[in-house]
């Protein structure tokens, strides 16, 4: 009888223990689920981080793009020559948000900096993958998915551990291991994710599935891809923006870029590096000439027989009429081609405050005034939004005003060509004139966006106030008796020292599509040495051109010309900066 009661006691004790253990296990699983729900994404880059898009350049489509030239470097990194021009390159790209849709052809992608708790770790993987081409792209992508899903490196397969040892530092590996999340059963997972918005739930479910697959040793790339990359078209979300594929972004390394994804594994980059331009104003603060260092220029002749449009309150001129535009192009062997257009056009030189009354005198010469003013204010807002990325200085404000004025003139020039064109089908020179103007606009933006040290000093002003933007050491005059402002680039070593593309990212206007991370070149192109110090490794570069117009090739096909161009560009910056630091003045009488 005693044994019977003892057996029953032990049975009830064991049952109680099982009940307590089950309750504790349930609390533990619930704690894990709660931890997953409360954890922040390790990478937060989103559409909200896009701050440097340039809608003004949507119709800036150079007819020729040249393959970006890789520099010969002793380090493992890959950089490219920052030669002014229009360039293209295809990069390996990577999905940076599991559970979202692959890029859809035709959707625009814009530059956005990597942000988030582990942004530096993801950037390290992207950049170091360039130095380790022996690691297949699917392996790099699988490692990125594992990191995004907060999977311990120690729990991954041997091939991913080997890749992590090459692409991450021991400290970074320890960070990933220390921030990993656990697994939860499917039933509890469904309960935990049930009330979440669909876009959030889909990402959390994908990350949870990836953790499970990687920890169980399921490393077939196709299996991981099916979970991480959703098939089909991403449904619209609140906050989406329609971004055309032609949209450019300004990159903080000193160039304009647009991203053309082909799926999520390849992305074509088109890059515009503006050449330096000189801009001259006359005594009425009217833009009269835009000229590059080769002598290509656009000259504006104003019609002084027609009085300017003025503000009613103070009589301040805000617009002038012009009667001709003259384009000068410099071709091979310094051959010059000129084209002059005559007719009537007008342009704003300043923008009155909204609501400011404008004199009605001579308004018959200034057609579509309200439309031009509306466009001008919108364009000025776009310029100011771009330049907000750098500290406010008198110099930045001066360049901002000049850029807004140049933009208004470009708007006027396009209207001028539309009205005064002979409709003979030969609009090539008109397009070249607008291209020159938009490259000068890019030069101004680039000048203001780069980090500069500014020193001001009083000097004698010439009788004619002007704005001269010279390579490396620009001088800017903003009016009679004002001091020159001298620019010395604090970032020039990075820009002239080459462009690095890996480690950056781009996001879609459709928030359901994945952000893309940039890796190394998709093709193994030869290295080019333009320094003249040593021979380049690999086969000789033939400077192929991607011609979108069917026209003749120009000087960029000539290696000797490229060499001279790059040297002159770099020397111009060096000489200009030195002159600026020494307080020297430039004689532009032969301009």
N, C-alpha and C positions, 0 to 999 in steps of 0.2 A: 504493500500500500504506500509506504514511504517512497519507494522508487517511482511509483506512478505519479505522486504529487511533485516529485523532483523533476521528472520528465516534463510534466505540464508547465512547471515554473520556467525551466530552460527554454521550452518552446515559446512561451509568452515573452520571455526576455529577448530571444532572438528576433521575434516579430517586431517588438518595440524598437530594437536596434535598426532593423531594416526600414521601419517607418521613419525614424529619426534621420537615417542616412539618406533616404530618398528625399526628405524635406531639405536637408542640407545640400544635396546635389541639385535639387531644384532651385534653391536660392543661389547656388554657385552659377548654374546655367543662366538664371535670370540676371545675375550680376554681370556675366560676360556679355549677354545681349544688351544690357543697359550701357555697358562700356562701349560697345560697338556703336550704339545709337548716339552716344554723347561725344564720341571721338570726332575731331575735325579732319577733313581730308588733308592728306600730306601735301597735296598740291592744289592750290586754290585759283590758279590762273583762269580768268573768265573774260567775258565780253566787257565787263566793267573796267578792266585794266587797259582797255584800248584807249589811248589818249593822243595818238599821233597820226591818225588817219588823215588823208589829204584829198577830199572830194574834188577840189579845184583841178587836180591832175587826172581826173577820170578819162578825159579825152587826150591825154598825153600818151601817144602810142608810137614810139620811135619805129621807123621802118626796118632798122637793122639792130640786131642784138649780137654782140660778140661773146665768145666763150670766155668766161672769167679766167684770168691768168694766175696760176698758182706760183707762189714765191719759193725759192730754194732756201729752206731753213734747216739748221742743224738740230733743232728741237723736234719733238714728236708732233707738235701742233701743225695745223695747216692754215696758212694765211694766203691772201690774194692781193695782187697789186691794186692800190686805190687810184688807178688811172681814170681821169674823167672820161665819161662815155656811157654807153648803154650796154649792159652785160647780162649774161644769163648763165645759169648753172643748175644742174639737177642734183639734189641732195637725197640721201637716205633720210626718211622721216619716220617718226614713231608716234604711236597712239599714247596720249598722256592722260586719258580718262577712261578707264574700263567701264563698260555698260552703256556707252553712247554710240551713236551711229558714225559710220565712216563718212568722210567728206563727199559731198555730192558735186558732180561736175557742174561748173557754172556759178557756184556759190563763192563769194569773195572771202578771203582770209586776211586778217590784219595782224600786224606785229603787236605782241603783248609780252611784257617781261614775265619770267617765271616767278611765281609767288607761292608762299606756303611754308609750312614748318620744315619740309624736306626739299625745298626748291633747290638748294645748293647741292644736295645729293643727286637729284635727277640731272641737274646741269653737269655734274661731274661724270655721270654715266655717258651722257651724250657727247661731251667733249673728249673723254678718254677713249671712247669707242673708235674715234678717228685714228688714234695711235695704235689700235689693235685690230687691224683689218682681218686678222685670222679668226676673230670671233664672229660667227655668222650673225647677220642682222636678226633672224628669228630668236637667237639666244639672247641678244641684247634686249629685244622687245619683251621677252619672257621675264627677264630680270626686272625690267621697269614695271611690268604688271605686278610682279611679286612685291616690289617696294610700295607701289601705290596701294596694294591690298594689305599692307602691314604684315607681310609674312616674314618670319625669321629666316635670315640667310642660312642659319644652322639647320633649318628644316627642309631646305630646298635640295634638289638633286645635285649629284656631284658635278655635272657640267655647269650648272648655274653657280655653284660655289666657286668653281675655278674661274668663271667669268667675273664674279663679284670680287675675287681676290685681285684681279687685274684692273678692274674699273672703279673700285672703291678703296679708300684708305682703311686701315684697321679701326680708326675712330668712327668712320662712317658706317662700317659694318656693325660696330658695337651699338651705334645709335639705332640702326634698323632693328637689330635683335632686341634691344631694350624697349622699343616702341611697338613691338608686334602685338597682334590681337589673337585671341583664342578662337576655337570653333564652337558652334552651337548646333544642336540638333535641328532637323528640318522643321519639325512641328513648332518648336519654340521660335525659330527664325520667322516662320509665317505669321505667328502671333505678334512678334515684335515689329515686323515691317508693315503690318496690315494697314494702319492708319496714315502712312506716310504718303506725300505727293508722289505721283508716278515717276518723275525724273529722278528724285532722290532714292526711291525704293529700288529702281532698276540699277543704279550705281552700287548701292549697298549689297544687293543680291549678287551682282557680278563679282564684287570684291570678295564676298564671303565664299562664293563658289571657287574663285581662283585660289584663295587660301587653302580650301579643302583639297583641291586638285594638286597643288604644289606640295602640300605636306604629305599627301598619299603617294607622291612620286609619279603622278600623271603629268608627263611633261611633253606629250605630243603637241606640237605647236598648233596644229589644226584644231585640236580639242580646246586649247586655251583661247584661240582666236574666236571660236564660235561663242564662247562665253563673253569675251571682252569686247568684241566688235559686233554691234547689232546690225542686222541686215535690213535693207529697205530705206525709206525716206523718213527722216526725223520729223515728227509732228511739230507744229508751231507751238512756241511757248510764250508766255508773257515776258516782254522785254526783248524779244527777237528784233533784229534790224535787217532790212534788206540791203545787202552790201554787194555791189557788182564785182565781177571777177576782175575788172579793170582798176579797182581801187588801190592806190598806193598808200604806203605808210612811211613815216620818217623813222629811220633807225638811229638810236643814240650814238652809234659809231660813225655817223657822218655821211649817210647815203639814204636814198629813197629806195624802197623795195616793195614788190608785190609778190604774193605767194599763189601758185597755181598747183594745188594738190592733184595727184593722180592716184586715187585710192588713199590709203594712209601710209603706204610704205615708200612713196616717191613724191617729192615736191619740187616743182620748177620754181626757181627764184629769178625774177627779172630785177635788175639793179640799175639805178640811175645815179651816177656821180657827176654833179654839175661842175663844169669848168669855171674858173674865175671870170667874172665879168666886171667891166667898168661902166658905171652909170653916171651920166652928166646931166645936171640941172642948169637952167639959165637963171637970170635974175628974178624972174617971176615964179621960181620954183617949179618950172615945167620940165618934164623929162624930154631931153632933146636928142640923146644918143645912148645906145646900149652897144657895148663892144666887147668882144672876147680877146684873149691874148694873141690869137692868130691874125686878128685884123678883121674878122667877120663882124658886121655891125648892122644896126638898123637906126637910121636917122629920121627925125620927125621935123617937118617944116610946118610951123603954125601960121594961121591966117590972122595977122594983126590988124586987118581992116575991119574985123568983127570984134566988138567989145566982149569981154569975158562975162560969164554969168556970175552974179554976186549975191551975197547974203543981204537981205533987206536992212538988217539992223546996223551993220557996220561997213557995208560995202566991200567986204572981203571977197576976193575972187575965189570961186570954187570950181570953175570949168572954163576951158578954152577950146576954140575950134582949131583944127589942123587941116592942111590942104594937100599934103603929100607924105608918103612914106618911101624910103629908099633902103633897099636891102643890098648889102655887099657880102658876097661869099668868096672865100679863099679856097681854091681847089689845089690839086697837085701842082708842084713846081711853082707855087705862089701865083698861079693864074687866078685873076679876079673876075667874078661875074657880078653884074649889078642889075637890079630890077627896080624900077620906080613906078609907084602908083599915084595917080592924081585923082582928086575928088574932094568931097567934103565930109569931114568927120569931126567928132568932138570927144573930149575926155575930161573926167573929173580929176582935179589935182588935190582936192581935200573933200572930206565928207562933213557936211553940217550936222549938228545934233538933230535927232529926230524931233520934229515939231518946229524947228527953226524955219522962219519964213525966208523965201528966196525971191529976189527981185524979179518982176515980170518983164523987165526990159530985155530985149533980145532973145526971149525964150523961143522964138520961132526958129532960131538956129540950133536949138538944143532939143532935138526930137526924142520922144520916149524918156523924158527926164525922170518921171516917177519910177519907171521900171529900172532905170540905171541906178538911181539912188537906193532903191530896195536891194538890188544886186550888190551894190557897193558895201552897204551896211552888213549884209550877210557874209560877204567875202572878208571884211575886216574882222568880224567875229571869229571866222575860221582861222585867220592868221593869229589873232590874239589867243585863241584856245591852244594853238600849237605852241606858241612862244611862252605860254604859262609854265612849260616844263622847265624853264631855266629862270634863275633869279632876275628880278626886275632891276634894271639899270638904265641910266640915260641912253646908253648905247643901244640896248635892246629896244627901247621905246622908239629911238630914231629909225632903226632898221624896220620895226613894225610899221611905222608910218610910211616908209619908203616902199615896203612890200605891198601894203594896201594900195598905194598910188599906182605901183606897177601893175597890180592885178586889175585895177580899174582901166588902165590903158590897154591891157590885153583884151579885156571885154570890148572896149571901143574899137580896137584894131580888127577883131573878128567881125564886128558889125560893119566896119568900114569896107572890109573885103567883100562881105556879102552884098552890100549895096553897090559898090563900084566895080565889082568883077565883070569882065567882059563875057563871062559864061562860054569861053572857048574850050572848056574841058581841060585846060592846062593850069591847074591850081597848085602845082608842085612848089613854086616859089612862095606862094602865099602860105602854104603849110610850113615851109622852112622858116619864114618870118615869125610865125606863131611859135614854132619850136624854139627858136632863139630866145624869144621873150620868156617862154615858160622855163627854159634852162636858167636864164638870169634870175627869175623868180625863185627857183630852187636854190640858186647860189645864195641869195639873201637869207632864205630860211635856214640853210645850213650854217651860214655865218653867225646868225643869232642863236642857234640852238647849241652850238658847241660851247664848251666852258672856256671863258676868256678872263684874263686879268686885264683890268682897264686902268689906264693912267691918263689923266688929262693935263694939258699944259696950254698956256696961251701962246699963240703965234700970230704972225701977221696973216690976215686973210687976204686972198686975192680979190680983185674987184668983182669977180664972178663967183658967187657961192656955188658949191658943187658937192656932189657925193661921189667920191672915188673909192671903190672897193678894190684894193690891190692885194695880190696873193700874199698871205702871211702877215702883212703889216698894214691893214687898211687904215686910211684916214677918212674921217667923216666930218664934213662941215654942214652944220644945220642952219646957218644964217650968218649975217654980217656980224663980225665982232665976237662970235662964239668961239670957244676953244676947240681945237682938234681933239678927238678922242682916239687914242691909239690902242689897237688890239694886239695882244700877244697871246697866242694860243697855248693854253695849259694842257691841251689834250692832243696836240699835234703829233707827238711821238707815237701815240697809239694809232692815229689815222694814217700818217705817212708811213708808219711801220708795217702796214698791212691790215687787211680786213679779215677777221675771224667770223665764220658763219655758224659753226656748230655751237650748240648750247642755247640758241635762241628758240623762241616759240611763236606760234601764230594761232589765232582763234577765229572761228566762223561767226557770222552774224546770226546763224541759227544755233541756239544754245544746246540743241540736242545733238549736235555734231561734235566730234572729238577735237580738243586742242592738239596741235601737231608740234612735236619737238624736232629740231633740226640736228642731223648727225653729219657724217662726212660725205664726200662726193660719191655719187652713185657709180661713176665711171672713173677708171684709173687713167687720167690724162697726164701727159708729160709735164714735168716741172719746167718753168721758164726762168732764165736768169737774165734780168735786164740791168744788173749792176755793173757788168763788165769786169768783175773781179775774179770770177772763176767760171769754168764751163758748167753749164747746167747738166744735171744727170738725166738719163733717158734719151729718147729720140728727139730729133729737132722738131720744134713746134711749127706747124704750117699756118697758124693763125686762121682757122676756118671761121667763116662768118655765117650767121643765120640771117638770111636776107628775107624780110617780109614784104619787100616792095618790088623785087625783080630788077632793081636798079644796079648800077655799076658799083663795085667795091671802091672804098676810099683809102685814105692813108693808114687806117687802122689795120690793114692787111700787111703793112710794111714793118718788119721787126725793127729796122733802124729808126723809123719814125717813132714807133712806140718807145724805144729806148730814149730818144731825144725828148719826147713828150714827157715821160716820167721824170727825167732828170731836170728838165726846165720847171716842171711843176713843183718838185721838191725844193729846188734851188730858190724858186720864187718865194716860197714860204720862209725859207731860212733867211734870205736877204731882207725880205720885208719885215720879219720879226726883229732882226738885228737893227735895221734902220729905225724901227719903232722904239726900241729900247734906248737907242742913242739919241733920239729926238730929231732925226734927220727929216728933211722935207723932200718930196719928190717934185721934179720938174715935169709937168705934164703939158708943156706948151706945144709939144709935137703930137699931142693926142689925136 
